[in-house]
């Protein structure tokens, strides 16, 4: 379920990057390509959530992730590009390590 954080985070970063007021890139990302990519990433996030949660819970979780990540990306990127890269790496590490840690816990209990 935590793997859904990765596409949600990058979708929010792309939405911010396509804004005319963004300060991370020298030039804004192309709007059409960005929106198509965001839709694909959000669909991927929803598919991951639907595999682990019932439909209503997955939709509520997806909306909560977006409502959390959109302002967070905007606030972090107001400082330095480094902070956005660092937070992106931390989100990815957290999301990738959580399935591994839960797998280790299950394997330890079964052993």
C-alpha positions in Angstrom: 0.0 0.0 0.0 2.9 2.4 0.8 4.1 1.9 -2.8 1.2 4.2 -3.8 3.1 7.1 -2.3 5.6 7.1 -5.1 3.3 7.8 -8.0 1.2 10.2 -5.9 4.3 12.2 -4.9 5.7 12.4 -8.5 2.2 13.4 -9.8 2.1 16.3 -7.3 5.7 17.3 -8.2 4.8 17.3 -11.9 1.7 19.3 -11.2 3.8 21.8 -9.4 6.4 21.8 -12.1 3.8 22.6 -14.8 2.7 25.7 -12.9 3.8 29.1 -14.1 4.7 30.1 -10.6 7.0 27.2 -9.8 10.6 27.9 -8.8 12.3 24.5 -9.2 12.9 24.4 -13.0 14.1 27.2 -15.2 11.0 26.7 -17.4 7.7 25.2 -16.6 7.0 21.7 -17.8 4.7 21.4 -20.8 1.1 21.4 -19.6 -0.4 18.8 -21.9 2.4 16.2 -21.4 2.3 16.9 -17.6 -1.4 16.4 -17.3 -1.3 13.1 -19.2 1.5 11.9 -17.1 -0.3 13.0 -13.9 -3.4 11.1 -14.9 -1.3 8.0 -15.6 0.5 8.3 -12.2 -2.8 8.9 -10.3 -4.4 5.9 -12.0 -1.3 3.8 -11.0 -1.7 5.0 -7.4 -5.4 4.1 -7.4 -4.7 0.6 -8.8 -2.1 0.0 -6.1 -4.5 1.2 -3.4 -7.4 -0.9 -4.9 -5.3 -4.0 -4.6 -5.0 -3.6 -0.8 -8.2 -1.7 0.2 -11.9 -1.7 -0.6 -13.0 0.8 -3.2 -14.3 3.5 -0.9 -11.3 3.3 1.4 -8.9 3.4 -1.6 -10.6 6.5 -3.0 -10.5 8.3 0.4 -6.8 7.4 0.8 -6.0 8.6 -2.7 -7.8 11.9 -2.0 -6.0 12.2 1.3 -2.6 11.6 -0.3 -3.2 14.3 -2.9 -4.5 16.8 -0.3 -1.4 16.1 1.8 1.3 16.0 -1.0 0.2 19.0 -3.1 0.7 21.7 -0.4 3.8 19.8 0.9 5.5 19.9 -2.5 4.7 23.6 -2.8 6.1 24.4 0.6 9.2 22.3 0.2 10.1 23.6 -3.2 9.9 27.2 -2.1 13.2 26.8 -0.3 15.8 25.0 -2.5 15.8 22.4 -5.3 17.9 20.2 -3.0 15.1 19.9 -0.4 12.6 18.7 -3.0 15.1 16.1 -4.3 15.8 15.0 -0.7 12.2 14.7 0.2 11.5 12.8 -3.0 14.3 10.4 -2.1 12.9 10.0 1.4 9.4 9.3 0.2 10.7 6.7 -2.3 12.9 5.0 0.4 10.0 4.9 2.9 7.6 3.5 0.3 10.0 0.9 -1.0 11.3 -0.1 2.4 7.9 -0.7 4.0 6.9 -3.7 1.9 10.3 -5.2 2.5 10.1 -4.7 6.2 6.6 -6.2 6.4 7.8 -9.1 4.3 10.7 -9.7 6.7 8.3 -9.5 9.6 6.1 -12.1 8.0 9.0 -14.4 7.1 10.3 -14.0 10.7 7.0 -15.1 12.2 6.7 -18.1 9.8 10.2 -19.3 10.5 
